[in-house]
Amino acid sequence: MMYGYVFCDQYSVPSPPPSPPPSSPPPSPPPPRTPPPREYDEDDEDDGAVGVIFGVMAIVVVLFIVVGVLKYIHDRKRREAEEVNVENPTGAVMGVQAAGWQASHGNANMMQTHQPQETNIEIPITMQAHAMSVGEHEMCDLNDEGPPPPSTAAMAPDIVEKRAMLVRFYHKHNPEQAEQVDAIMQEYTVADIREACMTRYNADPFDEEPPPPSTAAMAPDVVEKRAMLAYTVEDIREACMTRYNADPFDEEPPPPSTAAMAPDVVEKRAMLVRFYHKHNPEQAEQVDAIMQAYTVEDIREACMTRYKGDPFKPRPDI
């Protein structure tokens, strides 16, 4: 039996090799480990509320910063716009000719002046919007020859006084602008003039007192007489009655008749009466006493100081 196997093994066809054993399937992955459920904790809810509060506060702070920046930009642009001059390239300025801005002899109007070294007139910032809307047909050039300025004789006493104060103001702060006083008084109100001068020159042109006449070279009696001209007869009478218990005007002789006066004196008396009837009607009754106590030059200088007018200036022919 053993020989037969050897024989068969040597002379027979070799048998196929044995098949490999079947491969085993790969091991399955382990199931994921789930964490155990967490117990409810009140601190978690508090932490979430604190986070929301901090987030809202951060948003509010950012909004405040943005609003502040926008306000700063707006204010800066507004200030730059106020500094812009409403002036055309030829030097002519935009005029406002609406009925509300027109001038009359009884109401002086005003303007805000341009640069101190120039004589062009500048429209106040509060009028720029209206000036831009009136159109090209309402543009005015103050360099063009227009009607002559009104005479101060036709103005009210208050306007004459304010004109003189404005002239003195410009002679002090901007001499070149003094030539434009009549145009300024025609176009703008006193309140606008005051506001513009306070803004540009930091001074009020209508608050300064007129300079008193120099008394250095005057005699004492002349100084006393000119000082007395600043008061009315009623003021003098009341002061003397209070201090001396006597009326200084009771013992005066009656005023001389105009028939005995020289023609020149009669004419000046009539001019002074007209002047006082216009500026101070109560003082017109004391013309004869004033003419006796003071010279013509003293009366003229006192009236120029107090009323800004010459009582003896010849009247123009009609």
Helices and strands as residue ranges (DSSP letters): H 2-11, H 42-82, G 99-101, E 112-113, E 121-122, G 125-127, H 128-133, G 136-138, G 152-154, H 157-173, G 175-180, H 181-187, H 190-201, H 220-228, H 233-243, G 258-260, H 263-279, G 281-286, H 287-293, H 296-307
